[in-house]
Every structure is written in structure tokens, then in C-alpha cells.
Amino acid sequence: MTTPPHSPNRPPAFNMSLTHVTLPTSQVQVNRLTELINEVTLGTDVIVIVVSPATHLAETDFDRSRFIWPTWQGETIPEVHQKWKAVFAAQDRTFRGIYYEGPTLEETQTFRVPHTVLSDAMWKMTQNEPPCAVLCTGLIGDPSAAEITTALEEGRLQAVLVEALFA
């Protein structure tokens, strides 16, 4: 788990956990707005970034409006979302955070996290063509890998496939 920076007097609004999954089938998706084509091949391992509201928050304390995505069935590749991005740094092989590319600079949101070093296996996953990650929600607190897997198997996660950018 990696927690976004927050003031000492105010707990963080959410956590981000990193895990991975093997996307089981080859699929081609075309974004209707941009005509960009994403193709994921059979058995592609990808990083999964789980965004989960902190347990101290009441249901109404966390703005989920930007995190409303389709339910993710583990046997499929999540729908592509062109506005969300996962950010990694090549020089130290770290995960840096996520951002939402809004129509204006004021509407663009950045969620930075402390530099989280990726294992060799996870770093290799960022080298897929095209570079991508799965961004998902549906859990609360700091879920373990087993809890994430169970939620995926039970269809309790919502997710999108996002572009991986390198800073």
C-alpha cells in the first residue's frame, strides 16, 4: 500500500495498493472519441492500482465522482479510459501516482504518492506495448492481495485500463 501525502493533522482520504493480474484473453478496443486502438495480447501481466477510501471516512466524505467505472469481470480486459493515467519514473523504477486529465488545467486532478519502488517483475509489466495499467475501486481501507483477488472473483471491483506514462 502507498498512501498519498497528507497533512499531519488530517488523515489521507484514500490509499493506493499495487498488485498485478494476468489479463486472460486477447482483445482489441477502439476508443470511439479518439479512434485510438488498444490491443492486449493473450496472457499479458499488468499492474493493478487499487484506489480505496480510507476506513475513517464516512460514505459521503470521499468524492467518488471521478471513480465511477464499469464493473470489472476478471476474465475480461477493463474498458479503456483515455483521461486517467498512471505515472511511473524510469530513473528509479517507481510508481508516482495517477492523474485525471480534465478539459482544463483547473479540472485536472493529480494524486501523488511517495515514490514506490517496483519489483523487477512489476517494472517489466510497465514495459508492455502499449504501456498500460488497470485502475480500480470497490474496496475500503488497505486491502490485502487476497482481498483484492476475492473482490475481483466476486465481481465487486470497478475498473478501467489506463495509459502508463513515464516521468
LINMO-V610747 format. One line per field, one symbol per residue. phi: phi as a letter, one per 40 degrees, with the letter a starting at -180 (. if undefined). burial: I if it has 24 or more other C-alpha atoms within 12 Angstrom, else O. Layout:
phi = ???
burial = ???
//
This chain:
phi = .bbddacccbcccabbbbaaacccbcabbbcccbgcbbbbcdgccbcbbccbccccccdccbccdcbcbccbcdcbccccbcccbbbbbccbfbcbibabcccbccccbbbcbddbcccdcccdcccdbccaabbabhbbgbccdcccccccccgcbbabcbccbbc
burial = IIIIOOOOOOOIIIIIIIIIIIIOOOOOOOOOOOOOOIIIOOOIIIIIIIIIIIOOOOOOOOOOOIIOIOIIIIOIIIIIIIIIIIIIOOOOIIIIIIIIOOOOOOOOOOIIIOOIOIOOOIIOIIIIOOIIIIIIIIIIIIIOOOOIIOIIOOOOIIIIIIIIIOO
//
